[in-house]
Amino acid sequence: MSENILAAALKEKGFLLADGATGTNLFGMGLQTGDAPELWNVDFPERIRTHYQSFVDAGSDIILTNTFGGTHFRLALHNAATRVAELNAAGAQIARKIADATTDRQVIVAGSIGPSGELPEPMGTLSKDAAVEAFAEQAKALKDGGADIAWIETMSSLAEAEWAMEGASQSGLPIVCTFSFDTNGRSMMGVTPADMVAACDDHGQLPYACGSNCGVGASELVLAVCNMRKAPGGDKAVIVAKANCGIPEYIDGAIHYNGTPELMAKYACMAVDAGADIVGGCCGTSPDHIAVMRAALDKHIKGAAPSLEEIITELGEVSKGGAAQYQGDLSVAGGSASGITTKRRSRRR
């Protein structure tokens, strides 16, 4: 695989800092529950500009576009299914202008692509052809708007992730694919970190990087990174860690995340030690968190991968399933998800 923009940046810097939450921070600007954030790319571009700029100012090397729900499937819920090209391109164009105006360092624009919200066949009605077409449409619009990479995130189904990669590959952009592991060390559809590494490594549209975002907190995500590195093929993977900012709590009618900037700084350093090449935050992570993470990473010297005990002591409890995967106890962790092959390909870091 020829060197792409992420490979060049990693070669220069060793690791990269991504941004934090999109939805959480837009809610702070007035977005209401049930609204489509993507509409703001056209209706309130100055707010999206402020959002992106806040993470660049905090030190992010990568900013994700406000396009997570940008397939026609999800936009149809807001009577905007015909606006895929417009809304995705607009979200990327705003980020592109900010990245190009940043003079002290390179800022990479990642075109965010989330799940379709549909269940794949045979459990649901989403067919491969329909999914590939939808993800291709979104990825092309993101590229047209100036995105440097296609960043597929928060996946739970191997089938949908593979279809998203196949569709996104039609844009010619380098691909990142991350899963959310939030149920006893697995995705909602039963995929483990090792399963994800195997599936991404075997997929025809080989993603440059794979990893995890969202989930149930920093400790579980660092553990997932350890499990990715320990998995067959994990030694060659370029790994992404984008954890939620602590654990969500329902306070005064709203969701709040209990992760402090200090906790997220500790998580960032431990994620790098565990083997993450790209680190950032997900739900609840503000520019203030990212700024402290930036300062901590700039001073950090990579050490040995943390032990299970160190992860629990420093970041909090982990699931039994995740711990069992770390310890190699398949009687507890369970076997691989169905449909996974074991064929390996080399991934250039």
N, C-alpha and C positions, 0 to 999 in steps of 0.2 A: 504494500500500500504506500503510495507516495505521501510525503510529508504534508500535513494540512496545518491550518492555522493553530489548532490546539497543540499539535505535536511540536510545532516550532516554539510556541509560548512555553510549554513544559520543558523543552530542552534548555531554554534560556533561564527560566525561573525555578525549576525543580518541582513546584506545585503552584496551583492557582486558587485564588479566592473568588468564589461566586457570590451572588447577592443573597438577599433574604426573601421574606414573604412578599407576594404580590397582593393577594386578597386581604390579608390582615391590614396592610398599610393603606390600601384603598378604602377599606371600611373607615379608617381614621380620617379620610378625606371626604367622607359623606356617602360612599357607596352603601346601598341598602341590601339587606338579605333578600335574595331572589332576583336581584338585578344582574344583568350580564356585564361583567367588567369590560369585555371587548368593545362594547358600544362607546365607552369613554374614549377610545382611541380617536374617534371622530367627534363625539359630542363635547368632550372636555380634554382636548389634547394637552392643554397646559398642566393639568393635574398629572397626567401620565408622564409628561416631561419632568415635572418636579419629582415624581416617584423614582424614575430612572436616575436622575441626577443625584438624588440623595444617596443612592448606593455607590455611585461612582465617587462621590465626595468622601464616602466612608472607606473607600479603598478596594472596592470590588474590581477584579480583573475581567469578570464575566457578568453581564446583565441579561436576564431573561425577559423576553417580550411579554406584554399583557395580552396573550393570545391562547391561554391554556384551554379554553372552551371554544376554540375557533373552527372546529369542524362544522359542516352544515347540520349534522345531527344535533349538536348542542345549541347552535344558534337558532335552530327551528323552534326551540322552546321560547324564544323571544321574538318570533316572527321576523327573523333575520337570516334565514337559511340561504337567501340569494346574495348575501353580502360578505361571503367568505373572503373573496379577493380584496375587497375594499377594507375590511376591518383588520385582517391580518397584515396586509401591506402597510396600513397606517401605523399599526403598533410597532412594526419593524422600522419604519422610516423615522419615527421619533427617536428611537434608540440609536439608529445609525448616525443621526445628526449629533447626538450627544457624544457618542464614541469618537466620531471624527473630530470633534472640537476639543477632546481631551488631549492635552499636549505633554503631560508628564509621564504617560505610560500608554501602552496599548490596552484598549477595552474591546472585548469580544462580544458581539451581539448574538445571543442564542435564541433562536425562534422556538418558543415554548409550544409543545403539542401535547395535550392531555388526552385521556381516554375519550372515546366517543360517547360514553354513557349508555351504550347498547350492549346487550349480552351476545357473545358470539354463538353461532350454531354449534352443537345441537341444543344447548340450553336455552338460547334465545334466537333472535331472528337475524342477527348481523351476519351477513355472508362475507367471505373473503373478498370477493370482487368489489362489493359495495364499500367495504372498509378501506381497501387499498386505494380505490378511487377518491374517497373522502380525504384520506391523509395526504395523498399526492396533491390534491387541490390546495390544501392548506399549506403544505411545504413549499409549493411553487409560489404562492402569494408571499410567504415569508421571505423567500429568496428575492423576489421582485422588490420587496421593501428594503432589502439590504442586510438581511440576516447572514451571519457568517457560518452558522451551523444549525442543524435541526436537532432540537433538544426534546426528545420524547420522554415524558415523565409521569410518575404516579401510576404506572401500569400494575395490574394484578394478574392478568391473563397472558399466558405465553402466546396463545393464538393471536390475540389483539396486538401484542407487542411486535410479533413477527410481521403482521399485516401493516402496522404503522411504519416499521422500518422499510418494508418493501415499497410502500407508497412514498415515504419521505426520500428514499434513494433516487426517485425519479427527478428530484430537484437538483441532484448533483452535489448537494451539501454534505459535509461530514456529519455523521450521526452519533448522538449520545442517547442512550436508553437507560432509564432508571425505573426500578420497581419500588413500591411501598410495601414494607414488611411490617404488618401491624397486628397479626393474629398468631401469637405463640411462635414468633420467629418466622412466620410465613406471610405471603400475600393473602388477600381475601380469597383467592382462587387456589390456595395451597402451595404456591411456589416458594421454594427456599432460596436463600442467596446462592447456594451452590447450583441449584437448578437454573437460576437466571444466568450465571456465568456460562454454564454449559450451553444453554439455548442461544445466547448471544454469540458465543464462539463458533457455533455451528451454523448460524444463519447466513444465507447467501449474501444479503446486504450487510456485511460485517460492520457492526457499529465500532467507531473508534474507541469509545469509552462506554462503560456500563457502571451501574451502581444502584444506590438507593436514595430516595428522598421521602419526606413526610414521616409516616409511621407513628410510633408512640413515644419518641423522646430520644435524647442524645445517647444514653447508655445503650439502648437497643440498636441504634444505628452504628455505633462504633463496633459493637459485637458483630453486626452483619458484615462490616468491612473485614474484620478478622476472618469470618467464615468464608467470605469471597476469596481472600488471599490463600486460605488453606485448601480451597476446592481445587480439583484438577483443572488446570488451565488458568487458575487465578494468579499464578506467578507472572504471567505475561499480560494480564489485563490492565487497562487504564481505568482506575476506579474513582467513582464520584460518591461523595458523602454530603447530603444536604438534609440535615436533621431538623425536626421541629424544635422550637425553642422551649424545651421542658415539656411538662404535661399540661393539657388543657384543663381549666377549671371554670365552672359556670358561676359567675359572680354578678349580682345585680342585673340579671337578665341578659348577660353577654358572656362570650367565651374569652377567657384570658389565659395566657400561657405563663407558667411560673418560672421559666428559665431566666436567670439573671445574665447580664453581659459577662460576668466572671465565669459562670458555668459554661456559657457558650465558647468562651476563650479556651477553657480547659478542654472542652469537647473537641475544638478545632485542632489543638495540638495532639490530642490522643488519636484523633482520626488519621492525622498524618503519620503518626507512629504505627498505627494499625495497617497502613498501606494505602491510604487515600491519596490520590494525585490532585483531585479537585475537591475543595471543601467549601461549603456554604451553609445557609440556613433555609428552613422552609417555614411552615405556619408559625406565626408569632414572632418571627425574627425581624427586628427593626434595623434601620441604619445604625443606631447606637450600638446594637449587638455586633454588627459587622465591623464597626470601627474598632471595637475592643478586640475582636478576633484578628483583625489585620495587625494590630500592634503586637499581639501575642505571637502570631505566626512569624512576624518579621524578626523576632528575637529567638525563635525556637530552633533548636538543633535536633534534628530527627533522631529518635532513640529506638529502642527495641519495641516490638509490638506489645501492648499492654496485656497483662494476664486477665482472666475472668474476674479474679478478686479485685484487681486494680480498677477495672471498669466499674464494678459495683460500688466500690468504696468512693471513687471520685465522682461518678455521674449518677448513680442510683441503680435500682433493681432492674433485672432483665427477665425475660420470659423463660420458662422452663425449656421450651422448644429451642430457643436460640442458644441457651447454655448447653443443651444436649448436642446440638450441631457442633458447637465449639469443641466439645469433649469427644466428639465422634461416636456418640451413643445413639445409633440408628434405631434401637428398640424404643427409645423415647422420642427422638427427632422425627422418625418416620423415614420412608424411602423417598426416592425422587418422584416428582409429579409425573403424571402420565404424559406421554408424547415427547419425552426428552430423548435425544440421541446422544451418543458419547463421542462422536467424531470430533476431532480437534483441528483447529487451524492456528497457526502462529499469528499473534497480534503484535504489531510493532508499537513500542511505546514511544 
